[in-house]
Amino acid sequence: MRVISGTARGRRLAAPPGERVRPTADRVKEALFSILNSLMGNFEGVRTLDIFAGTGSLGIEVLSRGGCETVFVDNHRESAATVKRNLETLGFAGRGTVLVKDAVAAIGTLERAGRPFRLVLLDPPYRLGMTGRVLERLAGSPLVTDETIITAETADDEEIGTEFGPLRMFDRRVYGDTALSFFRKGASTDHA
């Protein structure tokens, strides 16, 4: 598992012990960031929320590409410690914050700070219904603006829905057994 582009390109990332964390495959990560790059132009100054962070791979990729800040959320202490270690190793500790909380509770905590995100990355455990719960919570959150792009990585056969309040799925791509879904407020669902 490595950073694929930017200032930390090629650097390896630590993973927590055991089988609990399922890192995003490099091929899927490359596809995800290619799509995001075409949607956003670049990542300079982008504030990101990485929910179900695991190793921090996705949020760290944004930092490597010029993101200004990433907030990482994971409810497992081992994962949170791994994210912190990866941030320190790569020199991104000053641009990353790690919250050891349940995803929905973390959204409430972050709302009190009142600063929205340009990009939200969701990579929950597959087939447990967590994606829909978090998207429902984000749909009415001030953390999400009309400019925010939300991505969700799921199993290819996992049904997550295409509308959550004002959030609409505007694209979905399948790579082997992994699906990437893209949401935005008021987006057309023609491409979903």
Backbone as CSV, one residue per row, in Angstrom:
resi,resn,N_x,N_y,N_z,CA_x,CA_y,CA_z,C_x,C_y,C_z
1,MET,0.845,-1.174,0.000,0.000,0.000,0.000,0.894,1.241,0.000
2,ARG,0.623,2.120,-0.981,1.521,3.255,-1.157,0.738,4.498,-1.547
3,VAL,1.385,5.643,-1.438,0.829,6.897,-1.945,1.118,6.913,-3.439
4,ILE,0.107,7.208,-4.265,0.299,7.047,-5.708,0.713,8.318,-6.444
5,SER,0.539,9.498,-5.824,0.907,10.727,-6.522,1.212,11.841,-5.525
6,GLY,1.799,12.910,-6.045,2.055,14.081,-5.210,3.392,14.037,-4.505
7,THR,3.511,14.853,-3.452,4.785,15.022,-2.762,5.260,13.756,-2.044
8,ALA,4.339,12.858,-1.673,4.717,11.613,-0.990,4.639,10.403,-1.915
9,ARG,4.609,10.653,-3.216,4.465,9.581,-4.202,5.447,8.432,-3.951
10,GLY,4.894,7.208,-3.978,5.706,6.013,-3.815,6.003,5.624,-2.385
11,ARG,5.695,6.492,-1.442,5.968,6.179,-0.029,4.980,5.129,0.468
12,ARG,5.464,4.201,1.262,4.623,3.119,1.796,3.863,3.583,3.035
13,LEU,2.686,2.990,3.224,1.851,3.292,4.385,1.779,2.075,5.296
14,ALA,1.805,2.315,6.596,1.633,1.235,7.569,0.161,0.856,7.613
15,ALA,-0.125,-0.374,8.001,-1.507,-0.848,8.173,-1.657,-1.408,9.576
16,PRO,-2.851,-1.305,10.167,-3.044,-1.893,11.488,-2.933,-3.410,11.406
17,PRO,-2.559,-4.048,12.516,-2.428,-5.510,12.494,-3.783,-6.192,12.297
18,GLY,-3.736,-7.393,11.728,-4.960,-8.185,11.580,-5.651,-7.945,10.253
19,GLU,-6.829,-8.538,10.125,-7.581,-8.519,8.876,-8.749,-7.526,8.890
20,ARG,-8.918,-6.757,9.964,-10.089,-5.895,10.100,-10.145,-4.798,9.045
21,VAL,-8.997,-4.258,8.672,-8.956,-3.156,7.706,-8.763,-3.719,6.301
22,ARG,-9.587,-3.247,5.357,-9.507,-3.640,3.961,-9.049,-2.421,3.168
23,PRO,-7.745,-2.287,2.931,-7.263,-1.102,2.218,-7.795,-1.067,0.784
24,THR,-8.013,0.138,0.276,-8.423,0.321,-1.110,-7.288,-0.128,-2.014
25,ALA,-7.601,-0.989,-2.981,-6.596,-1.476,-3.925,-6.022,-0.301,-4.708
26,ASP,-4.734,-0.369,-5.037,-4.083,0.718,-5.778,-4.826,1.035,-7.074
27,ARG,-5.295,0.010,-7.779,-5.996,0.212,-9.054,-7.268,1.029,-8.843
28,VAL,-8.012,0.717,-7.768,-9.248,1.443,-7.461,-8.919,2.860,-7.013
29,LYS,-7.868,3.000,-6.209,-7.470,4.325,-5.736,-7.034,5.204,-6.907
30,GLU,-6.291,4.640,-7.847,-5.882,5.406,-9.023,-7.099,5.864,-9.821
31,ALA,-8.082,4.978,-9.988,-9.312,5.342,-10.715,-10.074,6.432,-9.968
32,LEU,-10.212,6.274,-8.654,-10.924,7.257,-7.839,-10.304,8.638,-7.996
33,PHE,-8.989,8.729,-7.877,-8.345,10.042,-7.930,-8.292,10.607,-9.351
34,SER,-8.305,9.757,-10.341,-8.415,10.241,-11.714,-9.780,10.909,-11.928
35,ILE,-10.837,10.268,-11.428,-12.188,10.840,-11.539,-12.283,12.133,-10.737
36,LEU,-11.804,12.105,-9.497,-11.860,13.312,-8.666,-11.072,14.458,-9.290
37,ASN,-9.922,14.150,-9.869,-9.121,15.186,-10.512,-9.898,15.827,-11.663
38,SER,-10.630,15.013,-12.425,-11.405,15.576,-13.533,-12.583,16.413,-13.020
39,LEU,-13.128,16.066,-11.854,-14.247,16.814,-11.285,-13.807,18.094,-10.583
40,MET,-12.646,18.059,-9.943,-12.218,19.153,-9.076,-11.096,20.006,-9.672
41,GLY,-10.461,19.534,-10.707,-9.324,20.254,-11.281,-8.019,19.874,-10.606
42,ASN,-7.913,20.143,-9.322,-6.763,19.708,-8.532,-7.179,19.708,-7.066
43,PHE,-6.248,19.384,-6.199,-6.576,19.249,-4.777,-5.973,20.362,-3.930
44,GLU,-5.388,21.371,-4.568,-4.771,22.478,-3.843,-5.802,23.147,-2.927
45,GLY,-5.468,23.219,-1.638,-6.325,23.903,-0.678,-7.606,23.180,-0.315
46,VAL,-7.753,21.924,-0.727,-8.984,21.175,-0.460,-9.007,20.667,0.980
47,ARG,-10.120,20.911,1.640,-10.366,20.403,3.004,-11.183,19.126,2.872
48,THR,-10.686,18.018,3.440,-11.240,16.683,3.214,-11.636,16.024,4.522
49,LEU,-12.707,15.244,4.456,-13.158,14.402,5.559,-13.060,12.958,5.098
50,ASP,-12.235,12.163,5.768,-12.015,10.750,5.433,-12.661,9.915,6.539
51,ILE,-13.870,9.386,6.254,-14.634,8.619,7.247,-14.394,7.129,7.017
52,PHE,-14.242,6.364,8.096,-13.816,4.960,8.071,-12.405,4.930,7.501
53,ALA,-11.525,5.729,8.096,-10.204,6.019,7.525,-9.296,4.797,7.411
54,GLY,-9.398,3.825,8.303,-8.531,2.646,8.222,-7.076,3.021,8.392
55,THR,-6.323,3.034,7.292,-4.907,3.405,7.314,-4.712,4.897,7.069
56,GLY,-5.766,5.562,6.585,-5.658,6.961,6.200,-5.238,7.138,4.754
57,SER,-5.155,6.058,4.014,-4.647,6.072,2.647,-5.327,7.101,1.745
58,LEU,-6.661,7.174,1.776,-7.367,8.076,0.860,-7.154,9.543,1.233
59,GLY,-7.323,9.866,2.508,-7.118,11.246,2.947,-5.679,11.697,2.814
60,ILE,-4.745,10.789,3.025,-3.322,11.102,2.855,-3.020,11.366,1.384
61,GLU,-3.669,10.645,0.500,-3.487,10.881,-0.937,-3.859,12.324,-1.290
62,VAL,-4.946,12.832,-0.702,-5.346,14.222,-0.950,-4.278,15.176,-0.423
63,LEU,-3.768,14.923,0.774,-2.717,15.781,1.335,-1.476,15.770,0.446
64,SER,-1.100,14.601,-0.056,0.068,14.482,-0.922,-0.101,15.299,-2.201
65,ARG,-1.357,15.453,-2.630,-1.659,16.182,-3.871,-1.966,17.660,-3.626
66,GLY,-1.737,18.153,-2.407,-1.880,19.576,-2.142,-3.053,19.974,-1.268
67,GLY,-3.812,19.001,-0.763,-4.911,19.318,0.152,-4.391,20.061,1.376
68,CYS,-5.204,20.995,1.892,-4.733,21.810,3.022,-4.954,21.123,4.364
69,GLU,-5.997,20.282,4.456,-6.321,19.646,5.739,-7.209,18.429,5.491
70,THR,-6.954,17.374,6.236,-7.830,16.206,6.215,-8.170,15.828,7.645
71,VAL,-9.452,15.607,7.885,-9.912,15.067,9.160,-10.214,13.588,8.931
72,PHE,-9.570,12.744,9.710,-9.711,11.296,9.594,-10.597,10.801,10.735
73,VAL,-11.575,9.955,10.408,-12.487,9.415,11.416,-12.440,7.896,11.362
74,ASP,-12.183,7.267,12.496,-12.274,5.813,12.610,-12.575,5.494,14.074
75,ASN,-13.446,4.524,14.296,-13.812,4.220,15.677,-12.925,3.160,16.324
76,HIS,-11.915,2.682,15.618,-10.979,1.715,16.195,-9.667,2.413,16.559
77,ARG,-9.237,2.229,17.790,-8.013,2.885,18.267,-6.773,2.476,17.457
78,GLU,-6.713,1.170,17.058,-5.548,0.717,16.289,-5.470,1.453,14.953
79,SER,-6.613,1.635,14.304,-6.625,2.351,13.025,-6.226,3.807,13.231
80,ALA,-6.777,4.441,14.253,-6.448,5.843,14.526,-4.951,6.000,14.782
81,ALA,-4.373,5.066,15.534,-2.930,5.125,15.810,-2.127,4.940,14.521
82,THR,-2.604,4.077,13.636,-1.929,3.854,12.357,-1.992,5.102,11.487
83,VAL,-3.152,5.755,11.442,-3.279,6.996,10.668,-2.300,8.039,11.202
84,LYS,-2.255,8.206,12.510,-1.329,9.185,13.111,0.115,8.860,12.751
85,ARG,0.473,7.569,12.827,1.836,7.155,12.487,2.135,7.468,11.014
86,ASN,1.188,7.177,10.114,1.387,7.470,8.694,1.527,8.971,8.441
87,LEU,0.713,9.773,9.111,0.807,11.228,8.951,2.179,11.735,9.394
88,GLU,2.658,11.235,10.531,3.965,11.660,11.045,5.090,11.220,10.120
89,THR,5.042,9.964,9.669,6.087,9.420,8.798,6.205,10.221,7.504
90,LEU,5.070,10.655,6.971,5.069,11.367,5.683,5.202,12.874,5.824
91,GLY,5.251,13.370,7.054,5.403,14.803,7.279,4.105,15.593,7.156
92,PHE,2.974,14.921,7.313,1.661,15.570,7.183,0.954,15.764,8.526
93,ALA,1.637,15.529,9.634,0.975,15.586,10.948,0.303,16.934,11.206
94,GLY,0.870,18.017,10.714,0.298,19.343,10.931,-0.939,19.631,10.098
95,ARG,-1.223,18.768,9.119,-2.374,18.976,8.240,-3.442,17.900,8.411
96,GLY,-3.261,17.025,9.399,-4.226,15.953,9.632,-4.698,15.921,11.070
97,THR,-5.994,15.694,11.249,-6.595,15.523,12.571,-7.262,14.161,12.589
98,VAL,-7.086,13.416,13.665,-7.666,12.073,13.758,-8.677,12.041,14.893
99,LEU,-9.918,11.653,14.577,-10.971,11.497,15.580,-11.266,10.014,15.756
100,VAL,-11.186,9.538,17.008,-11.540,8.157,17.312,-13.002,8.168,17.750
101,LYS,-13.896,8.050,16.767,-15.334,8.135,17.036,-16.103,7.343,16.007
102,ASP,-17.329,7.015,16.367,-18.301,6.490,15.427,-18.521,7.558,14.351
103,ALA,-18.768,7.134,13.113,-18.892,8.072,11.994,-19.987,9.112,12.221
104,VAL,-21.171,8.679,12.622,-22.284,9.617,12.798,-22.006,10.579,13.949
105,ALA,-21.445,10.076,15.046,-21.097,10.940,16.180,-20.029,11.955,15.779
106,ALA,-19.076,11.531,14.955,-18.012,12.435,14.518,-18.580,13.581,13.681
107,ILE,-19.578,13.298,12.873,-20.206,14.356,12.069,-20.795,15.417,12.989
108,GLY,-21.474,14.995,14.058,-22.017,15.938,15.036,-20.930,16.783,15.677
109,THR,-19.823,16.154,16.044,-18.696,16.873,16.637,-18.146,17.914,15.667
110,LEU,-17.972,17.516,14.415,-17.409,18.417,13.410,-18.366,19.556,13.062
111,GLU,-19.659,19.316,13.144,-20.642,20.380,12.872,-20.494,21.533,13.856
112,ARG,-20.141,21.217,15.086,-19.973,22.276,16.090,-18.817,23.212,15.726
113,ALA,-17.830,22.697,15.001,-16.724,23.538,14.537,-17.167,24.421,13.371
114,GLY,-18.182,23.976,12.648,-18.814,24.805,11.630,-18.044,25.049,10.354
115,ARG,-17.095,24.192,9.993,-16.331,24.397,8.752,-16.652,23.284,7.763
116,PRO,-17.183,23.613,6.588,-17.546,22.586,5.612,-16.328,21.957,4.928
117,PHE,-16.579,20.847,4.265,-15.542,20.111,3.534,-15.831,20.180,2.037
118,ARG,-14.778,20.221,1.248,-14.924,20.195,-0.216,-15.039,18.765,-0.730
119,LEU,-14.444,17.813,0.051,-14.423,16.409,-0.358,-14.675,15.539,0.863
120,VAL,-15.576,14.551,0.722,-15.827,13.575,1.779,-15.608,12.190,1.176
121,LEU,-14.763,11.399,1.825,-14.419,10.057,1.370,-14.983,9.034,2.338
122,LEU,-15.816,8.129,1.844,-16.395,7.068,2.677,-15.890,5.723,2.189
123,ASP,-15.317,4.946,3.090,-14.846,3.600,2.754,-15.172,2.659,3.912
124,PRO,-16.485,2.446,4.145,-16.892,1.626,5.297,-16.711,0.136,5.046
125,PRO,-16.822,-0.659,6.109,-16.873,-2.111,5.899,-18.029,-2.427,4.949
126,TYR,-17.798,-3.362,4.054,-18.808,-3.706,3.062,-20.043,-4.381,3.678
127,ARG,-21.179,-4.114,3.071,-22.457,-4.809,3.302,-23.000,-4.713,4.728
128,LEU,-22.673,-3.644,5.443,-23.215,-3.485,6.796,-24.192,-2.319,6.893
129,GLY,-24.519,-1.690,5.777,-25.479,-0.595,5.760,-24.952,0.732,6.274
130,MET,-23.660,0.807,6.525,-23.097,2.035,7.099,-23.070,3.186,6.099
131,THR,-22.882,2.890,4.832,-22.806,3.949,3.820,-24.090,4.763,3.808
132,GLY,-25.229,4.081,3.746,-26.517,4.773,3.730,-26.751,5.602,4.978
133,ARG,-26.387,5.073,6.138,-26.572,5.823,7.394,-25.752,7.106,7.406
134,VAL,-24.520,7.014,6.948,-23.660,8.206,6.943,-24.135,9.207,5.884
135,LEU,-24.533,8.727,4.708,-25.038,9.634,3.677,-26.312,10.339,4.141
136,GLU,-27.184,9.627,4.846,-28.398,10.258,5.394,-28.030,11.364,6.371
137,ARG,-27.032,11.127,7.200,-26.610,12.124,8.189,-25.943,13.318,7.514
138,LEU,-25.140,13.054,6.486,-24.459,14.136,5.780,-25.424,14.979,4.948
139,ALA,-26.521,14.385,4.502,-27.461,15.075,3.605,-27.965,16.393,4.190
140,GLY,-28.200,16.435,5.497,-28.695,17.651,6.129,-27.638,18.399,6.910
141,SER,-26.381,18.026,6.723,-25.303,18.608,7.523,-24.724,19.861,6.888
142,PRO,-24.396,20.876,7.707,-23.703,22.058,7.181,-22.256,21.762,6.769
143,LEU,-21.777,20.555,7.031,-20.436,20.168,6.583,-20.395,19.978,5.074
144,VAL,-21.579,19.802,4.474,-21.697,19.551,3.038,-22.347,20.753,2.374
145,THR,-21.664,21.330,1.388,-22.202,22.467,0.634,-22.524,22.000,-0.793
146,ASP,-22.994,22.912,-1.617,-23.261,22.588,-3.019,-21.981,22.210,-3.761
147,GLU,-20.835,22.619,-3.240,-19.544,22.334,-3.879,-18.949,20.995,-3.442
148,THR,-19.463,20.410,-2.369,-18.879,19.196,-1.800,-19.134,17.986,-2.690
149,ILE,-18.100,17.199,-2.894,-18.224,15.910,-3.571,-18.035,14.832,-2.518
150,ILE,-18.932,13.864,-2.516,-18.856,12.729,-1.587,-18.637,11.473,-2.412
151,THR,-17.640,10.683,-2.035,-17.414,9.404,-2.698,-17.675,8.283,-1.697
152,ALA,-18.200,7.180,-2.191,-18.441,6.011,-1.342,-17.902,4.776,-2.045
153,GLU,-17.024,4.054,-1.364,-16.512,2.789,-1.877,-17.306,1.664,-1.213
154,THR,-17.890,0.804,-2.034,-18.704,-0.308,-1.531,-18.413,-1.562,-2.343
155,ALA,-19.004,-2.668,-1.913,-18.964,-3.880,-2.733,-19.801,-3.623,-3.987
156,ASP,-19.436,-4.249,-5.096,-20.128,-3.992,-6.360,-21.602,-4.386,-6.320
157,ASP,-21.960,-5.352,-5.469,-23.355,-5.813,-5.396,-24.125,-5.191,-4.227
158,GLU,-23.541,-4.197,-3.583,-24.166,-3.561,-2.423,-25.091,-2.431,-2.870
159,GLU,-26.341,-2.502,-2.454,-27.320,-1.459,-2.780,-27.228,-0.353,-1.730
160,ILE,-26.990,0.888,-2.180,-26.893,1.975,-1.206,-27.886,3.088,-1.458
161,GLY,-28.616,3.053,-2.551,-29.554,4.125,-2.854,-28.886,5.223,-3.656
162,THR,-29.690,6.027,-4.352,-29.147,7.086,-5.197,-29.516,8.481,-4.708
163,GLU,-30.420,8.577,-3.732,-30.830,9.887,-3.209,-30.925,9.850,-1.692
164,PHE,-30.360,10.865,-1.075,-30.416,11.047,0.371,-30.703,12.525,0.586
165,GLY,-31.967,12.869,0.806,-32.331,14.280,0.900,-31.857,14.987,-0.358
166,PRO,-31.087,16.080,-0.208,-30.613,16.804,-1.390,-29.427,16.139,-2.092
167,LEU,-28.839,15.121,-1.464,-27.699,14.442,-2.092,-28.183,13.488,-3.170
168,ARG,-27.541,13.559,-4.327,-27.880,12.682,-5.441,-26.614,12.008,-5.958
169,MET,-26.741,10.709,-6.265,-25.640,10.022,-6.925,-25.585,10.517,-8.371
170,PHE,-24.406,10.969,-8.801,-24.284,11.432,-10.181,-23.358,10.565,-11.024
171,ASP,-22.692,9.603,-10.396,-21.839,8.686,-11.156,-21.596,7.449,-10.307
172,ARG,-21.389,6.315,-10.970,-21.047,5.064,-10.295,-20.178,4.262,-11.242
173,ARG,-19.061,3.769,-10.736,-18.136,2.968,-11.542,-17.838,1.680,-10.781
174,VAL,-17.663,0.586,-11.516,-17.360,-0.706,-10.908,-15.993,-1.173,-11.388
175,TYR,-15.182,-1.601,-10.426,-13.850,-2.129,-10.696,-13.755,-3.477,-10.003
176,GLY,-13.942,-4.560,-10.751,-13.942,-5.887,-10.155,-15.090,-6.013,-9.170
177,ASP,-14.772,-6.301,-7.907,-15.824,-6.448,-6.890,-16.036,-5.184,-6.069
178,THR,-15.481,-4.055,-6.540,-15.581,-2.776,-5.834,-16.337,-1.758,-6.681
179,ALA,-17.239,-1.013,-6.043,-17.955,0.066,-6.721,-17.573,1.398,-6.093
180,LEU,-17.449,2.418,-6.917,-17.240,3.792,-6.465,-18.462,4.597,-6.873
181,SER,-19.117,5.214,-5.888,-20.302,6.034,-6.141,-19.976,7.473,-5.748
182,PHE,-20.522,8.416,-6.530,-20.224,9.839,-6.343,-21.522,10.597,-6.119
183,PHE,-21.546,11.426,-5.075,-22.743,12.172,-4.687,-22.430,13.660,-4.597
184,ARG,-23.469,14.477,-4.855,-23.376,15.914,-4.693,-24.793,16.435,-4.474
185,LYS,-24.929,17.552,-3.816,-26.249,18.149,-3.600,-26.842,18.573,-4.938
186,GLY,-28.083,18.160,-5.165,-28.817,18.583,-6.351,-28.283,18.086,-7.671
187,ALA,-27.344,17.132,-7.660,-26.769,16.634,-8.907,-27.803,15.853,-9.691
188,SER,-27.675,15.852,-10.997,-28.523,15.037,-11.865,-28.147,13.579,-11.661
189,THR,-29.126,12.693,-11.646,-28.861,11.261,-11.487,-28.793,10.559,-12.836
190,ASP,-28.695,11.311,-13.923,-28.671,10.720,-15.256,-27.516,9.747,-15.470
191,HIS,-26.386,9.994,-14.782,-25.208,9.163,-15.004,-25.127,7.979,-14.053
192,ALA,-26.023,7.921,-13.071,-25.937,6.872,-12.056,-26.357,5.530,-12.622
